[in-house]
């Protein structure tokens, strides 16, 4: 495009360079001739098979959504300066940020280290939290809408525009417009997007960044993928390390069990600051493992154990599933400390369980009083650790293991960091729940003490630990 024929939009914005195009429209670099500043302009493509009246309604909605999004001003959100109409198409006039999208970065690098992903997520979460406080729902958080500047600043773009342009719903012809890979399950089932679904989509985006794939995998058939998303069954994370507990909470299939966006940002900040980021390289084939970092990793572990899970809070068993250290989905037994597990676990290869002769002998389970039986079950479980891992693993319910610790190898890799563990101050907590104080002693002599609540179930005539929460 020559200087003589550069298009002028709305009598004010001069198009200069086409930056790219996607499902929702084309993006241009341009100049605001009135204010003499560089801007980005997005021409929205209204994806619809509606008649002229329907298209007009969609156009009006796009303009309205753009004006709503323009209310948000945050350092980690791309600002919308203006919304105009030109030749029947809505145009968004936005802040211009020389940047690379997270989607493009992942296409080049495959995946990113957990601490780097946590820092990106922190910045995006802070912007989304500000949006939610202003009554603005994003509705389409995904890697393509996260922009990364060279100075480390991350910004979220396209607030509300996906829905306005008809890009994240089933079209009138029954086709899925856009990809449902980052949808929350309730949205895939037809519910309206809200703050909670934004939290899930952020979790999906960060999961993709650290794992190299979206949480529901990839599928060429969008309808089939939409069906899988609606079930809420993610592929457990295997490379997230200290980020695992946060991801599992953000990706909880129950919308009410997810943290708010402010809490999510705080939890991500704890991971980012406790685990310094290192430059990422292209992912190696197969399972990636981090190098052993020795004492430094244990220090990180202690920091995470004391701080991260205070930010995350606790409550249900899905949430409790995030308290384990994993390179993968597996979580240690119900007692695993929330922060310590992730960092240290990712640094070692699973070891064989120590000889069972080194563990204390569990006390006989009392008969009669159910509260006493459940407290004894928790006490006996910890009495088996870390000396008899196989017997301890057998005292977890099938559901607990399937959601948090399906791999015994990862379970062992956590507990092999410990020299001893002790459960004290046990008390009934109502129903089938027991509260206990757990003291973990690491091989280097360091200790961590936490208070947890355990829910137990009758499994084959024996009380088994079914969930853990703080």
N, C-alpha and C positions, 0 to 999 in steps of 0.2 A: 504494500500500500504506500503510494507516494504522499508527500506532504500536501500535494494539491487536492487529492481526493480522499483524505482521511475523513471518516464519517463523523458528523457532529450529532450527538444524542441529546435530545431535550434542549437543544439550543445552547448547551453549556459544556458538555463533556465530549472531548475530542478523542476518538479511539486512536491508539498508537500501535499496539502490538497484541496479537492474539496469543494468550497464554495457554489456553487449553480448552477442552470441551468434555462434557460428560453427559450423563443421562438427563440432568436437569437444565443444561444450557451451556453456553459458551462464555468464557471469561476473557476479558481484555484488560490490558494495561492502557490507561488513558490519562488525560489531563483535564482537570477542572479549570476551565479558562477564566472563570469568575474569581476563584480564590488562588489560582496559580499554584496548584499542588497536584502531585501524582496520585491517582486513584486506581482502584480495580473496579471493573464494571462486569456484572453478570447479567446476560440476557437469558431469562427463564424460558425454557421450552415447556409448554403445558401439555403433559402427557395424558391425553384423554381421547376417548372415542365419542364424546358427548356431542350434541347438536350445538348450534351457534349460541343458543341461550345458555346451555350448560357450560360451554367454553367461557362465556362471559362471566358466569358466576365464579368459575375457577380463577379467572384473571383477577377478578375483584378480591378473591380470597388471598391470592398471592400478594397483591398490593397491601392488603390489610396485615398479613403476617409479616411482611417486610417492615412495615411501620412499627409493629409491636416490637420486633427484634431490634429496631433502631433505638429503643429506649435504653438498651443495655450498653453501658460504657465500663469496660474492665480491661486491665492490661493484658489479660490472657484470652481475650475474645476479639475477633476481628470486628471492628466497628462498622456499622452501616450508617453512611452519611445521608443517603437520599434514596427515595424510591420513585421512579418515574415510569411513564409509559411512552413507548415509541413504536409507531406502526403496529399497534395492537399487542405488543409484547411488553411485559413488565421488565424493568431493568433495576438492578440493585447497584447502587454506587457505594463502594466499600473502601475501607482502609487498604492500602497497597503494602504488602509485606513480602520483600524478597525472601523466599523460603522454599523448602521442600516439604511435600506432604508426608505424613507418617506412612501412608500407603506406598509411596514411591521409595521411601527409605527401606521399608521392609522388602520390597521387590528386589532391591539391590543387595541388602545384607542378610535377608532371611529372618533374623530375629535379633533382639537386643538384650543386653544384660539386665537382670531384674532391677538393680538400683537405677539404671538409666530410664527404664520404663516407669519406675515409681516416680521419678522426678517429673517426667512428662505428664504422668497421670495427676500428680499434685497440682500442677499448673492448670490443667484442663478442669479438674474438679473444682478448683477455686472459682474459675469463671462460671462453671455451671451452677455452683452454689449461689453466686450472685444473681444469676439469671432466675433461679427458682425463687429467690427472695423477692424478685420483681414480678413474679407470676408468669415467667417465660419458660416454656418447655422446648427443648431442642428438637427432640423426636428423631434425630438421625445421626447420633454420635457414632462415628466409624473412622478408621484410619485416614480415609481420603479427606475428612473434614478436620483433621488435626494438622496444623501447619507448624513447621519447625524452622526457626531462623538460625543463622550461623552463630549467633551469640548465645544459643541455648534456650532462648525464649520459645515456648510453645503456645499456640493460640488456636482456639476452636472457632470454626467458621460455620456459616449457613444455618443460623438459628431459625427453626420453624419453617424453613423454606421447602424442605422435602415434602412435608404434608401439603403445604400450599400449592406446590406444583404437581401434586398427585403422584409422587414418586415412591411412596413407601406403603401403598395399599394395593389390593387387587383392583385391576382396572375393570371397566365395564365389559370387556371382552373375556374376562376371567384369567388374564395373564398377570403375573407378578411383575410390577414395575420396580426395578431396582433389586438389590439383594437383601434377603432376610437374615443374612448371616449374623448380624449384630442386634437383631430384634430381641426384646424381652419375650419370654414365653407367653405372657398374657396378651401382648400386642399381636403375636402370631395367631393367637386364638380369637382375635377380633376386638379386644378391649382397646379403649382409647389410651394413648400414651400419656404418661404423667411423670412427675419427678422420679418415681421409683423405677420406671422403665428407662429413664435416662441413666440412672445408676447402673442398671444391668448392661446397657449398651456401652457405657464407659468400661465396665469390667470386661466385656467381650473384646473391646478395642485393645485394652492392655494385655489381655490373654493372648490375642493374636501377636502382639508385639514381642512378648517374651517366649511364646511357644512356636511361633512361625506359622500358625494356622488359627482360624477362628475356633471358638469353643465347641461348635457343632460340626466342625470339619468343613470340607468343601464338597459341593455337589452341583453338577451341571444342570440338574432339574430343580428349578427354583421351588416348584410345588412340593417336591419331596423334601427339600431342605426346610421349607416352611413347616411341614408336618413334624419334622424332627425337632425344630426349635420349639414348637408348641408343647412338646413333651417335657422340655426343660432338662434333658439328660445330656450334660456336657461331657466331652472327653476330659478326664481328669488331667490337670496340669502336671507336667513332668520336668520342666526346666525352670520353674518360677522361684525355687529356693525360698528366700525370706518373703517374697511377694505372695506366696501361695495362700496364707491365711486371709489376706485382704481380698484376693481374687475370689476365693470361695464365698466370702460374705457378699461381695458385689453381685455374684452370679447365683445367689440363692434363688431357687425357683419360686419361693413365696415372696411376693412383693413387700409384704409387711415385715419380713425378717431382714430385709436389706438395710444397711445404714443409710442415713440421710447423706446428701452430697457433701455437706460440711464435715461430717464425721469421716466420710470416705477420704476427703482431702487430707485430714489430719493423720489418718492411718497410713496413707501413701507417703506423707512427709516423714513419718517415723522410719519407714523402710529406706527412703532415699537418704536420710541423714545418717542412719546407722550402718548403711552398706555403701561405701564410696563406689561410685561408678567407675568402670574401666572400659576402654575402647573395645567395641565389639568387632569381631571378624566374621567372615561368612561362616554359617553353621556347618559343622562337620557332619558327614553322613552318620545316621544312627543316633544313638543316645549321647547327648553332650554331658560332660561332667566337669566340674570346676576343680582346680588344683587344690591340694591340701594347703591350708593357710595357718594351721596350728593354733597357737595361743591367740592370735589376732581374731580368728573366727570365733573363739569362745568368748572373747570380750564383746564382740558384736552380738553374739547370742544373748549374753546377759543383759545388754541394753535393750534388745528387742523384747526379751521376756518381761522386763520391768515396765516398759513404756508402751510398746505397740498394742498389746491387748487391753491395756487400760483405755486406750483410745477406741478400740474396736467394740468393747463391751461384750456382753454375752447374753444368751437367752435360750436358743433352741439348738437342736442337734445339728442342723445344717450349719449354723454358725460355729458350733463347736468343732465341726470338721475342719475348720481352718487353723486349729491350734497345733498342727503337726508339721514336722520339718520335712518336706519331701522334695526330692527331685521330681517326684511324681505325685499322684493323687494320694498315695498311701499316707496314712497318718499313723503316728505311733499310737499306742494304746490310749485309753481314755485319759491317762494322766499326763500325756505329753505336754510340756510347757509350751505356751503359744509361741513366744518369740524364739527361744533357744533352738527349737527343733529345726526351723527352716535353714538358718545360716550354716550351722555346723553339719547338718545332714548332707548338704549339697557338696561338702568338701571331701567326703569319704565314700569308698565303695562298700557295699553291704558286707558285714562280717558275719561269720557263723556265730550262733548263740553260744555264750559261755557255758561251761559245764553246769548241769543242774545241781551238782553237789554243793556249789558255792552259795546257793540261795537259802534263806531261812525257811523253816517248815511252816506252812500256813497253819493258823490255829483252827481247831475244829469249828465247823459252822454250827451256831446255836440253833436249836430246834424251837419251834413254837412262835415266838415273837417275830413278826415279819420285819419290823424296823431293825431289830438286832441282826436278823439274817442278812439284810441288805448292807448294813454297816460292816458286818463281817466279810461279805463278798468283796467290798471295796478294799478293806484292810488286807484280806488275803491276796487280792490281785497285786497290790504293791509289795507284799512280802515276797512274791515270786520274782521281783525285778531288782536288779538286772540279771540275776543269775540263771533264771529259768524262763527264757523268753518264749519258748514254745508253749509251756503251760499257761503263761500269762496271756498270750495271744488267743488261746482257746477260751479265755474268760470274757472275751468281747463278743457282743451279739453279731449275728450274721449281717444285720443291716448296718451296724456300726462299721464293720470291716469293709463292707461293699462300698460305703460312701466315703470312708476316710482312710482306711488302711488295707486295701486289697492285696498288697504285696508284703509278705513277711520279711523280705530282704530289706525293704525300706524301714520297716518297723525295727528290725534289728540294728540298722545303721544308726538310728537315733539312740536307742538304749545302750549301745556299746560305748557311747560317750560318757556314760554315768558310772560312778563307782558305787553309789548307793542311792536309794530313794526311800522316803519314809512318809507314811500317812498318819496324821494325828488329828485330835480334836474333831472326831467324826460325830455327826449328829443327824437325826432325821430332818428332812426338809419338806415333808408333805408328800402324799401319794407314794410313788415308788422312788422318791429322790433322797439322796444322801449328800450332805455337805462335808468336806474334809479339807484340812490344810496339808499340802504336799510340799515336802522339802527335797529338792534335787541336789545331789552332790556330784560335781563333775570330776573327771579323772585328774584334772589339774588342781583340785581342792576347792574350787569356787562353788558357791551354793546359790540356789534360787528358791524362794518360798512363795507359793501361790495358794489361793483359796478357790476351790472348784465345787460345783454342784453336779452330781452324777445321777442320771436316771437309769434304773435297772429294769430288766424284763426277765420273765421266767422263760428260759430256753432249755428245753429237754430236762426239765426238773431242777435246773440250777439257775441261780440269779446271775445274769450276764450284764455287763455294762453296755448300755445302749446309746448314751449320749453324754456329753460333757459341756459345761458352760461355766463362765466366770461370774 
